[in-house]
């Protein structure tokens, strides 16, 4: 009898998983609900996913929560998203802290509403010494803006062109000190990066699924991790 993918043992796990949780709006529309109801369902699933991943010996998780391009959405949706994110942080912060999870923000914090900035800063400070899992929240994040900001900081710090290496440049990114992404998962039947971690995914393995984010469960995560474990990573070699 064939062994289900959701129960098969995983021999090799990624160190850093990044997720583009796509499909909240479509999930809600299929039910005749508002897009914000879809985002709420997506936020609840983010909470579940953090719990799922915390069961594996995975050290880093990066979640794409709000992109720099998302400002182009209707104002009511954007403000509703920010209120929802603030609610999620306030509701789950203590639980996350007790699970020994470290929260880190990547993106342009200063452009976010002041109350949300304060909540993110508070979460980062409270959990800064936790060691079980590092949870990177990509909020007001874009891969190209990140690279531009890194270049600006290099210039501001007076780094000479001949002293700029890939390692030096990496240390000026929002993700400084973090390993590159091993596995990138995107839900919602889309097969593009959407300006997410452009530098850090140069040699990542990708897993695309048709499952909409609010429906993405532990069995789907396990399938993605299993797929990763079966690939041979060459990094440009033979």
NORUR-V696257 format. One line per field, one symbol per residue. ss: DSSP state (H for helix, E for strand, L for the rest). phi: phi as a letter, one per 30 degrees, with the letter a starting at -180 (. if undefined). burial: 1 if it has 9 or more other C-alpha atoms within 8 Angstrom, else 0. A space follows every 10 residues. Layout:
# NORUR-V696257
ss = ???
phi = ???
burial = ???
This chain:
# NORUR-V696257
ss = LLLLLLLLLL LLLLLEEEEE LLLHHHHHHL LLLLHHHHHH HHHHHHHHHH HHHLLLLLLE EEEEEEEHHH HHLLHHHHHH HHHHHHHHHH HHHHHHHHLL EEEEEELLHH HLLHHHHHHH HHHHHHHLLL LLEEEEEEEE ELHHHHHHHH HHHHHHLLLL HHHLLHHHHH LLLLLLLLLL LLEEEELLLL LLLLLLLLLL LLLLEEEELL LLHHHLLHHH HHHHHHHHHL LLLLLLLL
phi = .dddedcddc dbcddbcbbc dcjdddeddd cicddddddd dddddedddd dedddcdccb bccdcadddd dddeeddddd dddddddddd dceddddddi cccbcbkcdd ddeeddeddd ddddddcdcd bdbccccdbh cbddeddddd dddddedidd edcdcdddde dcdeceicdd ddbccbciic bbdhichddd cebddcbcbd ddedcdbedd ddddddeedc ccdchidd
burial = 0000100000 0011111111 1111111110 0011111111 1111100010 0101000111 1111111000 1000001101 1101110110 0010011001 1111111110 0100011011 0011001001 0111111111 1110011011 1011000010 0001000111 1110100000 1111111111 0000011101 1001001110 1111010001 1111111110 00000000
